[in-house]
């Protein structure tokens, strides 16, 4: 059983920007969609590593609102791959105690995709070992915009006073209202930016950028990220406490 100090060094919530599938494929003379297929195995290995390390929430930046601008053939391949994977992986996720949830705007997806996601959420609803949060058709600015609209509607309806809008009110209007903020955000492929991902929630998260392309991201890479996280000094804007304090 983990000690209290060990539990503190393990992030409760890890979020991952899975970047580099296309470059991985191009470097090997393959079609970009083949990189996405290869990236599915990295999702599996990352999930295994998260479970083994006792992580309770794992958020994966799966499809951003900006991704609709990619070639139609690539988007279609991604949607087909998503539906196939969700349906195929759900039984094993249930066995492992993994609950599937989604953040983002579902309205633009086809009925087939929406049904596949809803079914996976329904079937895994009772699982409580780890919550796998898929950020689909997601961007942080879009999420915050939708949250503001929700609050504005409450104000217009007279159920919320403008003066009552504080950080707590905004947080409860976000897609992530039921989840804790991420402790660690990992981005693969060497890019050093958040790309419109969990901007509100990641305010005090530790950020880790690795040059490893997503299809090459292994359990060992995840372990190394957690080891780096354990070395970080998280102060949340406060002064570091010393023995003298």
C-alpha positions as CSV (number, residue, x, y, z in Angstrom):
1,X,0.0,0.0,0.0
2,X,1.3,3.4,-0.9
3,X,2.5,5.7,1.9
4,X,1.1,9.2,2.3
5,X,4.3,10.8,0.8
6,X,4.1,8.4,-2.2
7,X,0.4,9.3,-2.8
8,X,1.3,13.0,-2.8
9,X,4.0,12.4,-5.5
10,X,1.5,10.6,-7.7
11,X,-0.7,13.0,-9.7
12,X,-4.4,12.3,-9.3
13,X,-5.2,13.7,-12.8
14,X,-2.9,13.5,-15.8
15,X,-3.8,15.1,-19.1
16,X,-2.1,14.3,-22.4
17,X,-1.8,16.2,-25.7
18,X,-1.2,13.3,-28.0
19,X,0.9,15.0,-30.7
20,X,3.0,13.6,-33.5
21,X,1.0,10.9,-35.3
22,X,1.2,12.5,-38.7
23,X,4.9,13.3,-38.4
24,X,5.6,9.7,-37.2
25,X,3.8,8.4,-40.4
26,X,5.5,10.8,-42.8
27,X,8.9,10.0,-41.4
28,X,8.2,6.3,-42.4
29,X,6.7,7.1,-45.8
30,X,3.2,6.1,-44.6
31,X,-0.2,7.8,-44.9
32,X,-1.0,10.1,-42.0
33,X,-4.0,7.9,-41.0
34,X,-1.5,5.1,-40.4
35,X,0.1,7.3,-37.7
36,X,-3.3,7.6,-36.0
37,X,-3.7,3.8,-36.0
38,X,-0.2,3.4,-34.5
39,X,-1.1,6.0,-31.9
40,X,-3.9,3.7,-30.6
41,X,-1.4,1.4,-29.1
42,X,0.1,4.3,-27.2
43,X,-3.3,5.0,-25.7
44,X,-3.4,1.4,-24.5
45,X,0.1,1.6,-23.0
46,X,-0.6,5.0,-21.4
47,X,-3.8,3.6,-19.8
48,X,-1.9,0.6,-18.5
49,X,0.8,2.8,-17.0
50,X,-1.8,5.2,-15.4
51,X,-3.6,2.3,-13.8
52,X,-0.4,0.7,-12.5
53,X,0.7,4.1,-11.0
54,X,-2.7,4.7,-9.3
55,X,-3.7,7.7,-11.4
56,X,-7.4,8.3,-11.0
57,X,-8.2,10.6,-14.0
58,X,-6.6,10.5,-17.5
59,X,-7.7,13.1,-20.0
60,X,-6.6,12.6,-23.7
61,X,-6.8,15.4,-26.2
62,X,-8.3,13.2,-28.9
63,X,-9.9,15.6,-31.4
64,X,-9.8,19.4,-31.3
65,X,-12.3,21.8,-32.9
66,X,-9.5,22.9,-35.2
67,X,-9.0,19.3,-36.4
68,X,-12.1,19.7,-38.6
69,X,-9.8,21.7,-40.9
70,X,-7.7,18.7,-41.8
71,X,-8.3,16.9,-45.1
72,X,-11.7,15.2,-45.2
73,X,-10.2,11.8,-45.8
74,X,-8.1,12.1,-42.6
75,X,-11.1,13.3,-40.6
76,X,-13.2,10.4,-41.9
77,X,-10.5,7.9,-41.1
78,X,-10.2,9.3,-37.5
79,X,-13.9,9.1,-36.9
80,X,-14.0,5.5,-38.2
81,X,-11.0,4.6,-36.1
82,X,-12.6,6.2,-33.0
83,X,-15.9,4.3,-33.4
84,X,-14.0,1.0,-33.9
85,X,-11.7,1.5,-31.0
86,X,-14.4,2.6,-28.5
87,X,-16.6,-0.4,-29.4
88,X,-13.6,-2.8,-29.4
89,X,-12.0,-1.6,-26.2
90,X,-15.0,-1.2,-24.0
91,X,-15.2,-4.8,-22.7
92,X,-11.6,-4.7,-21.6
93,X,-12.0,-1.2,-20.0
94,X,-14.9,-2.6,-18.0
95,X,-12.8,-5.5,-16.8
96,X,-10.1,-3.0,-15.7
97,X,-12.5,-0.7,-14.0
98,X,-12.1,2.2,-16.4
99,X,-15.0,4.6,-16.8
100,X,-15.3,6.5,-20.1
101,X,-16.4,10.1,-20.2
102,X,-16.2,12.9,-22.8
103,X,-15.7,16.6,-22.8
104,X,-16.3,18.9,-25.8
105,X,-19.2,19.6,-28.1
106,X,-20.8,16.5,-29.4
107,X,-23.2,18.2,-31.7
108,X,-21.0,18.2,-34.8
109,X,-20.4,14.4,-34.7
110,X,-22.4,12.0,-36.8
111,X,-25.2,10.0,-35.1
112,X,-23.0,6.9,-35.3
113,X,-20.1,8.6,-33.4
114,X,-22.5,10.0,-30.8
115,X,-24.2,6.6,-30.3
116,X,-20.8,4.8,-29.9
117,X,-19.7,7.3,-27.3
118,X,-23.0,7.3,-25.3
119,X,-23.0,3.5,-25.3
120,X,-19.4,3.3,-24.0
121,X,-20.3,5.9,-21.3
122,X,-23.4,3.9,-20.3
123,X,-21.6,0.5,-20.2
124,X,-18.7,1.8,-18.1
125,X,-20.7,4.1,-15.8
126,X,-20.2,1.8,-12.7
127,X,-16.4,1.5,-13.1
128,X,-14.5,3.4,-10.5
129,X,-10.8,2.6,-10.7
130,X,-9.9,5.2,-13.3
131,X,-11.9,7.8,-15.3
132,X,-10.7,8.1,-18.9
133,X,-11.8,11.5,-20.2
134,X,-11.8,11.9,-24.0
135,X,-11.6,15.5,-25.2
136,X,-13.5,15.3,-28.5
137,X,-14.4,18.3,-30.7
138,X,-12.9,20.2,-27.8
139,X,-11.1,23.5,-27.5
140,X,-10.7,25.4,-24.3
141,X,-11.9,28.7,-25.7
142,X,-15.0,27.0,-27.1
143,X,-15.6,25.4,-23.7
144,X,-15.3,28.7,-21.8
145,X,-17.5,30.4,-24.3
146,X,-20.2,27.8,-23.8
147,X,-19.8,28.2,-20.0
148,X,-20.3,31.9,-20.2
149,X,-23.5,31.4,-22.2
150,X,-24.8,29.0,-19.6
151,X,-24.1,31.5,-16.8
152,X,-25.6,34.4,-18.9
153,X,-28.8,32.3,-19.4
154,X,-29.0,31.8,-15.6
155,X,-28.6,35.5,-15.1
156,X,-31.3,36.2,-17.7
157,X,-33.6,33.7,-16.0
158,X,-33.1,35.4,-12.6
159,X,-31.6,32.3,-11.0
160,X,-28.1,33.7,-10.7
161,X,-27.0,37.2,-9.7
162,X,-24.1,38.7,-11.7
163,X,-22.3,39.4,-8.4
164,X,-22.4,35.6,-7.7
165,X,-20.3,34.8,-10.7
166,X,-17.0,33.8,-9.3
167,X,-14.3,31.1,-10.0
168,X,-16.5,28.4,-8.5
169,X,-19.5,29.4,-10.6
170,X,-17.4,29.4,-13.8
171,X,-15.8,26.0,-12.9
172,X,-19.2,24.4,-12.4
173,X,-20.3,25.6,-15.9
174,X,-17.3,24.0,-17.6
175,X,-17.4,20.6,-19.2
176,X,-15.0,19.4,-16.5
177,X,-17.2,20.4,-13.6
178,X,-17.2,16.9,-12.0
179,X,-13.5,16.3,-12.3
180,X,-10.5,17.7,-10.4
181,X,-8.1,20.0,-12.3
182,X,-5.1,18.2,-13.9
183,X,-2.0,18.0,-11.8
184,X,0.3,17.2,-14.8
185,X,-0.1,18.0,-18.5
186,X,2.1,16.1,-20.9
187,X,2.6,17.0,-24.6
188,X,4.5,14.7,-27.0
189,X,6.3,15.5,-30.2
190,X,8.5,18.4,-28.9
191,X,6.0,21.2,-29.3
192,X,5.9,23.5,-26.3
193,X,2.4,24.9,-26.1
194,X,-1.1,23.9,-24.8
195,X,-2.9,24.4,-28.1
196,X,-6.2,25.5,-26.6
197,X,-6.3,22.5,-24.2
198,X,-7.7,22.9,-20.6
199,X,-6.5,26.5,-20.3
200,X,-8.7,27.2,-17.3
201,X,-8.1,23.9,-15.6
202,X,-4.3,23.8,-16.2
203,X,-3.6,27.1,-14.5
204,X,-1.5,25.4,-11.8
205,X,-0.7,22.1,-13.5
206,X,2.9,21.0,-14.0
207,X,3.7,21.0,-17.7
208,X,6.0,18.4,-19.3
209,X,7.0,18.6,-23.0
210,X,8.8,15.5,-24.5
211,X,10.3,15.2,-28.0
212,X,8.9,11.7,-28.3
213,X,6.2,11.3,-31.0
214,X,3.0,9.9,-29.7
215,X,3.2,6.5,-31.4
216,X,6.6,6.0,-29.7
217,X,5.2,7.0,-26.2
218,X,5.7,3.9,-24.0
219,X,4.8,3.0,-20.5
220,X,8.4,3.8,-19.6
221,X,8.0,7.3,-21.0
222,X,4.9,7.7,-18.8
223,X,6.8,6.5,-15.8
224,X,9.5,9.0,-16.5
225,X,7.0,11.8,-16.7
226,X,5.6,10.9,-13.3
227,X,9.1,10.7,-11.9
228,X,9.7,14.3,-13.2
229,X,6.4,15.4,-11.7
230,X,7.5,14.0,-8.3
231,X,10.6,16.2,-8.4
232,X,8.6,19.3,-9.0
233,X,7.8,21.8,-6.2
234,X,4.1,22.7,-6.5
235,X,3.4,25.9,-4.5
236,X,0.3,27.2,-6.2
237,X,1.6,30.8,-6.0
238,X,2.6,30.4,-2.4
239,X,6.0,30.6,-0.7
240,X,7.8,27.3,-0.2
241,X,7.5,26.1,3.3
242,X,10.7,25.4,5.2
243,X,11.5,23.8,8.5
244,X,11.9,27.3,10.0
245,X,8.4,28.3,8.8
